[in-house]
Amino acid sequence: MHDSSHIGNRRVKEHFIMLRKVLIVDDDPHLTNQYRRLLEGDGLSIDTVTNAQEALTALSTTEYSVMITDLRMPGMGGMDLIREVAQRRLMVTTIVTTAFGSIDRVVEAMRLGAYDFLTKPIDPTNLKLVMDRAFRQRALHDEVLRLRQQLKETYSFNNIISRSPRMHEIFELVRHISGTKSTVLVEGETGTGKELIAKAVHYSSENREGSLVAVNCAALPENLLESELFGHERGAFTSAEARRKGRFELANKGTIFLDEIGDVSAAMQAKLLRVLQERRFERIGGHESIEVDVRVVAATNKNLDKEVAEGRFREDLYYRLNVIKIDLPPLRERPEDIPLLITHFLTKYARANEPPKKVAPETMDRLLAYRWPGNVRELENAIERAAVTTVGDTIGLDRLPSKVTGMPVGERPRFEIDLKHSLPFYLKEATEQIEKQYITQALEKSRGNVGRCAELCGLSRRSVSGKISQYEIDKYPFKTT
């Protein structure tokens, strides 16, 4: 696993070291010759022009990675050249050169779209550093464009995005079983996209007539889960004021998705076994036997082989579910998907009438190095937060969660202690941090279901709702898979 991760990261970064073309725009031949001597030793292809008009002609006929331009030139100046490059949407990373003391002009140039600057006289060490940063930034931009094109062409399957060979094997399996009604069991860690696989199985079916109906088995207590699955008759229990169809009945001629099947009780396992065997059931409080024609897709983040061996899951039910098995790999085992997914989420969470945010090279490095224990869901949440909170057009390291940037929480003081405050003041602050963290994890476990979250916390629903409001915890991200 460790080796495959390094291989994936290496493939992602190979794009950074390809041969690059550089265009130098300056009316001083001595300076352009200096650039050529300093840069050609790095294996770069160097072209030079003496004015902005020649630069625009060259940019329109040749793909350059980086352009170095002086700001002061006869005729069209460097500032106008930068404006024109932006208006024509020419794909080149621009570095400006300026004399010492002209920082105000540099700031204006960078506001118009320049990436970095060099001060004259040119320092060879600084030139190399700035060029290295520029090439990495250009490589990321090129990679984003390429990934966006690939998203449209080959790496999307029923809203599942991947370039991983293992995932494409799963796509082929889903296509192969599309003409059948065999039961499917999906195993994978939390956040790997099990519900997306269920949707792919359903919508790929050639004989699909009914709906896809989903139920999260872990989010409901046993008595409510039974009512959800099988429905109830009027008067079956105190609050049953009318007949209600269950999820199995609603999924007739379609697909029922039983998420977190590994968390159901032994009694509910027996009832599910009967439905899978006979394809019939009775509503709670009813005597009529209802027959259904439904495809079952079950999912779990547990290892059901182990659950069976340890007596927590019925062996006969496991065999009924495990007709077609799909093992979803965690994101850390398919690192080649990380840039693709980042591109997708940046587009998804771009503000209206604004282009998607870009990712700084050092930010991408951390995103590639992190192991993503929460998988695709954790990555999406991190990118959504970064895209929404970034003020400029580029996401920096400071927009990522601390656990992603690799800054251990334990190495930083949790509280700034000021003896002007009493000890109970800090105990209250610590309690609030623990409460917020606990409730957040409970919401993730319960998929945003407040009632189930309250059970996990050992608190009343009203109390948990109040704390969710107090700590401004967003439930929405936990309701997706």
C-alpha positions as CSV (number, residue, x, y, z in Angstrom):
1,M,0.0,0.0,0.0
2,H,2.8,2.4,0.9
3,D,4.7,1.7,-2.3
4,S,1.6,2.2,-4.5
5,S,1.0,5.5,-2.8
6,H,4.5,6.7,-3.7
7,I,4.1,5.4,-7.2
8,G,0.9,7.4,-7.6
9,N,2.4,10.5,-6.2
10,R,5.4,10.2,-8.5
11,R,3.2,9.9,-11.5
12,V,1.3,13.0,-10.5
13,K,4.5,14.9,-10.2
14,E,6.2,13.7,-13.4
15,H,4.3,16.4,-15.2
16,F,6.4,19.0,-13.3
17,I,9.7,18.1,-14.8
18,M,8.9,18.1,-18.5
19,L,10.9,20.3,-20.9
20,R,9.6,23.8,-20.8
21,K,9.8,26.7,-23.3
22,V,10.6,30.2,-22.0
23,L,9.9,33.5,-23.8
24,I,12.0,36.6,-22.7
25,V,10.7,40.0,-23.6
26,D,13.3,42.8,-23.2
27,D,14.8,45.5,-25.5
28,D,18.2,45.1,-23.8
29,P,20.2,42.5,-25.7
30,H,22.8,42.3,-22.9
31,L,20.1,41.3,-20.5
32,T,18.5,38.7,-22.8
33,N,21.9,37.1,-23.4
34,Q,22.4,37.0,-19.6
35,Y,19.0,35.2,-19.2
36,R,19.9,32.7,-21.9
37,R,23.3,31.9,-20.3
38,L,21.7,31.4,-16.9
39,L,18.7,29.3,-18.1
40,E,19.9,27.2,-20.9
41,G,22.1,25.2,-18.6
42,D,18.8,23.9,-17.0
43,G,17.7,22.3,-20.3
44,L,15.1,24.9,-21.1
45,S,14.2,26.1,-24.6
46,I,14.7,29.9,-24.7
47,D,13.2,32.4,-27.2
48,T,13.8,36.1,-27.1
49,V,11.9,39.1,-28.5
50,T,12.6,42.8,-28.1
51,N,9.0,44.3,-27.7
52,A,5.5,43.5,-26.6
53,Q,4.0,43.2,-30.1
54,E,6.6,40.5,-31.0
55,A,5.8,38.7,-27.8
56,L,2.1,38.6,-28.6
57,T,2.9,37.1,-32.0
58,A,5.2,34.5,-30.5
59,L,2.6,33.6,-27.8
60,S,-0.1,33.1,-30.5
61,T,2.0,30.6,-32.5
62,T,4.0,28.8,-29.8
63,E,3.1,27.3,-26.4
64,Y,5.3,28.8,-23.7
65,S,5.3,27.8,-20.1
66,V,6.9,31.0,-18.7
67,M,7.3,34.6,-20.0
68,I,9.8,37.0,-18.5
69,T,9.0,40.6,-19.4
70,D,10.4,44.0,-18.5
71,L,7.9,46.5,-17.5
72,R,9.5,49.5,-19.2
73,M,9.8,49.0,-23.0
74,P,9.4,51.3,-26.0
75,G,5.8,51.3,-27.5
76,M,3.5,48.9,-25.7
77,G,4.9,48.5,-22.2
78,G,5.0,45.4,-20.0
79,M,1.9,46.3,-18.1
80,D,-0.2,46.5,-21.3
81,L,1.3,43.2,-22.4
82,I,0.1,41.5,-19.2
83,R,-3.4,43.0,-19.7
84,E,-3.4,41.7,-23.3
85,V,-2.3,38.2,-22.3
86,A,-5.1,38.1,-19.7
87,Q,-7.7,39.3,-22.2
88,R,-6.7,36.8,-24.9
89,R,-6.6,34.0,-22.2
90,L,-3.1,33.0,-23.3
91,M,-1.8,30.2,-21.2
92,V,1.6,31.4,-20.0
93,T,2.9,32.2,-16.5
94,T,4.3,35.7,-16.4
95,I,7.3,36.9,-14.4
96,V,8.1,40.7,-14.5
97,T,11.4,42.4,-14.1
98,T,11.9,45.8,-12.5
99,A,14.5,48.0,-11.1
100,F,14.9,48.2,-7.3
101,G,12.4,50.6,-5.7
102,S,9.6,50.1,-8.2
103,I,7.5,47.7,-5.9
104,D,4.3,49.7,-6.6
105,R,4.6,48.8,-10.3
106,V,5.2,45.1,-9.3
107,V,2.1,45.1,-7.2
108,E,0.0,46.5,-10.1
109,A,1.5,43.9,-12.5
110,M,0.6,41.1,-10.1
111,R,-2.8,42.4,-9.7
112,L,-3.2,42.3,-13.5
113,G,-2.1,38.6,-13.6
114,A,1.7,38.4,-13.2
115,Y,2.8,35.5,-11.1
116,D,6.1,36.7,-9.6
117,F,8.9,39.3,-10.1
118,L,12.7,39.7,-10.4
119,T,14.6,42.8,-9.4
120,K,17.5,44.1,-11.5
121,P,20.4,43.3,-11.5
122,I,19.4,39.7,-11.8
123,D,20.6,37.4,-9.0
124,P,21.2,33.9,-10.5
125,T,20.1,32.1,-7.3
126,N,16.9,34.1,-7.0
127,L,16.2,33.6,-10.7
128,K,16.4,29.8,-10.3
129,L,14.1,29.9,-7.3
130,V,11.5,32.1,-9.0
131,M,11.6,30.0,-12.2
132,D,11.2,26.7,-10.3
133,R,8.1,28.1,-8.6
134,A,6.8,29.4,-11.9
135,F,7.2,26.0,-13.6
136,R,5.5,24.2,-10.8
137,Q,2.6,26.7,-11.0
138,R,2.4,26.3,-14.8
139,A,2.5,22.5,-14.4
140,L,-0.4,22.6,-12.0
141,H,-2.5,24.8,-14.4
142,D,-1.7,22.5,-17.3
143,E,-2.7,19.5,-15.1
144,V,-6.0,21.1,-14.1
145,L,-6.9,21.8,-17.8
146,R,-5.9,18.2,-18.7
147,L,-7.9,16.8,-15.8
148,R,-11.0,18.8,-16.7
149,Q,-10.9,17.5,-20.2
150,Q,-10.4,13.9,-18.9
151,L,-13.3,14.4,-16.5
152,K,-15.5,15.0,-19.6
153,E,-14.1,12.1,-21.6
154,T,-13.0,9.0,-19.8
155,Y,-12.8,9.2,-16.0
156,S,-16.5,9.7,-15.1
157,F,-18.9,6.8,-14.6
158,N,-22.4,7.5,-13.3
159,N,-21.0,10.5,-11.3
160,I,-18.1,8.5,-10.0
161,I,-14.7,10.0,-10.9
162,S,-11.6,7.9,-11.1
163,R,-8.6,7.1,-13.2
164,S,-7.6,4.1,-10.9
165,P,-7.4,0.7,-12.6
166,R,-9.1,-0.9,-9.6
167,M,-12.0,1.5,-9.8
168,H,-12.3,0.9,-13.5
169,E,-12.5,-2.8,-12.8
170,I,-15.5,-2.0,-10.6
171,F,-17.1,0.1,-13.3
172,E,-16.7,-2.9,-15.7
173,L,-18.3,-5.2,-13.1
174,V,-21.2,-2.9,-12.7
175,R,-21.8,-2.7,-16.4
176,H,-21.5,-6.5,-16.6
177,I,-24.3,-7.1,-14.0
178,S,-26.5,-4.4,-15.4
179,G,-28.8,-6.9,-17.0
180,T,-29.3,-9.0,-13.8
181,K,-31.1,-8.5,-10.5
182,S,-28.5,-10.2,-8.4
183,T,-27.9,-8.9,-4.9
184,V,-24.8,-6.7,-4.5
185,L,-22.7,-6.2,-1.4
186,V,-20.5,-3.2,-1.3
187,E,-17.7,-3.1,1.4
188,G,-15.6,0.0,1.9
189,E,-14.4,2.5,4.5
190,T,-16.5,5.5,5.4
191,G,-16.5,8.1,2.7
192,T,-15.4,5.9,-0.2
193,G,-18.7,6.5,-2.1
194,K,-20.7,3.3,-1.5
195,E,-24.0,5.1,-2.2
196,L,-22.6,6.2,-5.6
197,I,-21.9,2.6,-6.4
198,A,-25.5,1.7,-5.5
199,K,-26.7,4.4,-7.8
200,A,-24.4,3.2,-10.6
201,V,-25.8,-0.4,-10.2
202,H,-29.4,0.9,-10.3
203,Y,-29.1,3.3,-13.2
204,S,-27.0,1.0,-15.3
205,S,-29.8,-1.6,-15.1
206,E,-31.3,-2.4,-18.5
207,N,-34.6,-3.4,-17.0
208,R,-35.0,-0.6,-14.5
209,E,-38.6,0.4,-14.0
210,G,-38.9,1.4,-10.3
211,S,-37.0,3.8,-8.1
212,L,-33.8,3.6,-6.2
213,V,-34.8,3.8,-2.5
214,A,-32.1,4.2,0.2
215,V,-32.2,3.7,3.9
216,N,-29.4,4.2,6.4
217,C,-29.7,1.2,8.8
218,A,-27.3,2.7,11.3
219,A,-29.2,6.0,11.7
220,L,-32.5,4.5,13.1
221,P,-33.3,2.6,16.2
222,E,-34.6,-1.0,15.6
223,N,-38.3,-0.2,16.0
224,L,-38.2,2.7,13.6
225,L,-36.0,0.8,11.1
226,E,-38.5,-2.0,10.9
227,S,-41.3,0.5,10.2
228,E,-39.1,2.2,7.6
229,L,-38.3,-1.0,5.8
230,F,-41.7,-2.8,5.9
231,G,-44.2,0.0,6.6
232,H,-47.1,-0.2,9.0
233,E,-50.9,-0.4,9.2
234,R,-53.0,2.3,10.8
235,G,-53.1,1.7,14.6
236,A,-50.1,-0.6,14.6
237,F,-48.6,1.6,17.4
238,T,-49.4,4.8,19.1
239,S,-48.3,7.3,16.5
240,A,-49.4,5.1,13.5
241,E,-52.3,7.4,12.4
242,A,-52.4,6.1,8.8
243,R,-51.2,3.2,6.7
244,R,-47.6,3.8,5.5
245,K,-45.7,1.9,2.8
246,G,-42.2,0.8,3.7
247,R,-39.0,1.2,1.7
248,F,-39.1,-2.3,0.3
249,E,-42.6,-1.6,-1.1
250,L,-41.6,1.7,-2.5
251,A,-38.6,0.1,-4.3
252,N,-40.8,-2.5,-6.1
253,K,-39.5,-3.0,-9.7
254,G,-36.4,-1.0,-8.7
255,T,-33.5,-1.1,-6.2
256,I,-33.3,-0.8,-2.4
257,F,-30.0,0.4,-0.9
258,L,-29.4,-0.9,2.6
259,D,-26.6,1.3,3.9
260,E,-24.6,0.2,6.9
261,I,-26.1,-3.2,6.9
262,G,-23.5,-4.4,9.3
263,D,-25.0,-2.3,12.1
264,V,-28.5,-3.9,12.2
265,S,-29.5,-6.0,15.3
266,A,-29.8,-9.7,15.3
267,A,-33.6,-9.6,15.3
268,M,-33.6,-7.3,12.3
269,Q,-31.1,-9.5,10.5
270,A,-33.6,-12.4,10.8
271,K,-36.4,-10.3,9.3
272,L,-34.1,-9.2,6.4
273,L,-33.1,-12.8,5.7
274,R,-36.7,-13.8,5.2
275,V,-37.3,-10.9,2.8
276,L,-34.2,-11.9,0.8
277,Q,-35.3,-15.5,0.7
278,E,-39.0,-15.1,-0.1
279,R,-39.2,-11.6,-1.5
280,R,-42.3,-11.0,0.6
281,F,-43.1,-9.5,4.0
282,E,-46.0,-8.0,6.1
283,R,-46.4,-4.5,7.3
284,I,-46.2,-4.0,11.0
285,G,-49.7,-4.6,12.4
286,G,-50.8,-6.2,9.1
287,H,-51.6,-9.7,8.0
288,E,-51.4,-9.3,4.2
289,S,-48.3,-10.8,2.6
290,I,-46.8,-8.3,0.2
291,E,-44.6,-9.6,-2.6
292,V,-41.9,-7.4,-4.1
293,D,-39.6,-7.6,-7.1
294,V,-36.7,-5.6,-5.9
295,R,-32.9,-5.6,-6.4
296,V,-31.0,-5.3,-3.1
297,V,-27.7,-3.4,-2.8
298,A,-26.2,-3.5,0.7
299,A,-23.2,-1.6,2.0
300,T,-21.1,-1.6,5.1
301,N,-17.9,-0.1,6.4
302,K,-17.3,-3.3,8.4
303,N,-15.6,-6.6,7.3
304,L,-18.6,-8.9,7.3
305,D,-16.4,-12.0,7.1
306,K,-14.9,-11.0,10.5
307,E,-18.4,-10.0,11.9
308,V,-19.7,-13.5,11.0
309,A,-16.6,-15.2,12.5
310,E,-17.1,-13.3,15.7
311,G,-20.8,-14.0,15.9
312,R,-22.1,-10.5,15.3
313,F,-23.6,-11.1,11.9
314,R,-25.7,-14.0,10.7
315,E,-23.8,-16.3,8.3
316,D,-27.0,-17.2,6.3
317,L,-27.8,-13.5,5.8
318,Y,-24.2,-12.9,4.8
319,Y,-24.4,-15.5,2.1
320,R,-27.7,-14.1,0.8
321,L,-26.1,-10.6,0.6
322,N,-22.7,-11.7,-0.8
323,V,-23.8,-12.7,-4.2
324,I,-21.8,-10.1,-6.1
325,K,-19.1,-8.5,-3.9
326,I,-17.6,-5.1,-4.6
327,D,-14.6,-4.0,-2.4
328,L,-14.2,-0.2,-2.7
329,P,-10.5,0.8,-2.2
330,P,-9.8,3.7,0.1
331,L,-8.5,6.9,-1.4
332,R,-5.0,6.4,0.0
333,E,-4.7,3.3,-2.3
334,R,-5.6,5.3,-5.4
335,P,-3.6,8.5,-5.0
336,E,-3.8,9.1,-8.8
337,D,-7.4,10.1,-8.2
338,I,-6.7,12.9,-5.8
339,P,-5.8,15.6,-8.4
340,L,-8.8,14.5,-10.5
341,L,-11.2,14.8,-7.5
342,I,-9.7,18.1,-6.4
343,T,-10.4,19.5,-9.9
344,H,-13.9,18.3,-9.8
345,F,-14.6,19.7,-6.4
346,L,-13.1,23.1,-7.2
347,T,-15.4,23.3,-10.1
348,K,-18.4,22.1,-8.1
349,Y,-17.8,24.7,-5.3
350,A,-16.8,27.7,-7.5
351,R,-18.8,30.8,-6.8
352,A,-21.3,31.9,-9.4
353,N,-19.8,33.8,-12.3
354,E,-16.2,33.2,-11.0
355,P,-13.6,30.7,-12.3
356,P,-12.7,27.8,-10.0
357,K,-10.0,28.4,-7.5
358,K,-6.4,27.3,-8.2
359,V,-4.2,25.2,-5.9
360,A,-0.7,26.5,-4.9
361,P,2.1,23.9,-5.5
362,E,2.9,23.5,-1.8
363,T,-0.8,23.0,-1.1
364,M,-1.1,20.3,-3.7
365,D,2.0,18.6,-2.2
366,R,0.2,18.3,1.1
367,L,-3.1,17.1,-0.4
368,L,-1.1,14.4,-2.2
369,A,0.9,13.4,0.9
370,Y,-2.1,13.2,3.3
371,R,-3.6,9.7,3.7
372,W,-7.3,10.8,3.9
373,P,-8.8,8.5,6.5
374,G,-12.2,10.0,5.7
375,N,-11.6,9.2,2.0
376,V,-13.4,11.1,-0.7
377,R,-15.9,12.7,1.7
378,E,-13.1,14.1,3.8
379,L,-11.3,15.4,0.7
380,E,-14.5,17.0,-0.6
381,N,-15.2,18.7,2.7
382,A,-11.6,20.1,2.8
383,I,-11.8,21.4,-0.7
384,E,-15.2,22.9,-0.2
385,R,-14.0,24.8,2.9
386,A,-10.9,25.9,1.2
387,A,-12.7,27.1,-1.9
388,V,-15.3,29.0,0.1
389,T,-12.9,30.7,2.5
390,T,-10.1,31.6,0.1
391,V,-10.2,35.3,-0.7
392,G,-7.9,35.3,-3.8
393,D,-7.8,32.9,-6.7
394,T,-5.2,30.5,-5.2
395,I,-5.7,28.1,-2.3
396,G,-2.8,28.3,0.1
397,L,-1.7,25.9,2.9
398,D,-3.5,28.1,5.5
399,R,-6.8,27.2,4.0
400,L,-6.4,23.4,4.7
401,P,-7.2,21.7,8.0
402,S,-4.3,21.4,10.3
403,K,-4.3,17.6,10.2
404,V,-3.8,17.8,6.4
405,T,-1.0,20.3,6.6
406,G,0.8,18.0,9.0
407,M,0.9,20.3,12.0
408,P,0.3,18.1,15.0
409,V,-2.3,19.5,17.3
410,G,-0.4,18.2,20.3
411,E,2.6,20.3,19.5
412,R,0.6,23.5,19.8
413,P,-0.8,25.0,23.0
414,R,-4.5,24.2,23.0
415,F,-5.1,27.4,25.1
416,E,-3.3,30.6,25.6
417,I,-3.2,30.7,29.4
418,D,-3.7,34.1,31.0
419,L,-3.9,34.1,34.8
420,K,-6.3,36.9,34.7
421,H,-8.9,34.2,34.0
422,S,-9.8,31.6,36.6
423,L,-9.2,27.8,36.1
424,P,-13.0,27.2,35.7
425,F,-12.9,29.5,32.7
426,Y,-10.4,27.3,30.9
427,L,-12.2,24.1,32.0
428,K,-15.4,25.5,30.4
429,E,-13.4,26.2,27.2
430,A,-11.9,22.7,27.1
431,T,-15.3,21.2,27.7
432,E,-16.8,23.1,24.7
433,Q,-14.0,21.9,22.5
434,I,-14.5,18.3,23.5
435,E,-18.3,18.6,23.1
436,K,-18.0,20.1,19.6
437,Q,-15.5,17.4,18.5
438,Y,-17.6,14.6,20.0
439,I,-20.9,15.8,18.4
440,T,-19.2,16.3,15.0
441,Q,-17.9,12.7,15.0
442,A,-21.4,11.5,16.2
443,L,-23.0,13.4,13.3
444,E,-20.6,11.8,10.9
445,K,-21.4,8.3,12.3
446,S,-25.2,9.0,12.1
447,R,-25.0,10.6,8.7
448,G,-26.4,13.9,10.0
449,N,-29.4,12.3,11.8
450,V,-29.8,14.3,15.0
451,G,-31.9,11.7,16.8
452,R,-29.3,9.0,16.2
453,C,-26.5,11.5,17.1
454,A,-28.3,12.2,20.4
455,E,-28.4,8.4,21.2
456,L,-24.6,8.1,20.5
457,C,-23.9,11.2,22.7
458,G,-26.2,9.9,25.5
459,L,-28.1,13.2,25.4
460,S,-31.6,14.3,24.5
461,R,-32.4,15.3,21.0
462,R,-33.2,18.8,22.2
463,S,-29.9,19.2,24.0
464,V,-27.9,18.0,20.9
465,S,-29.9,20.3,18.6
466,G,-29.0,23.2,20.9
467,K,-25.3,22.4,20.9
468,I,-25.3,22.0,17.1
469,S,-26.7,25.5,17.0
470,Q,-24.4,26.8,19.7
471,Y,-21.2,25.5,18.0
472,E,-22.5,26.3,14.5
473,I,-21.9,22.8,13.2
474,D,-23.1,22.2,9.7
475,K,-25.0,18.9,9.4
476,Y,-25.2,19.0,5.6
477,P,-21.8,17.5,4.7
478,F,-22.5,14.4,6.9
479,K,-25.7,13.6,4.9
480,T,-23.8,12.7,1.7
481,T,-21.9,9.6,1.0
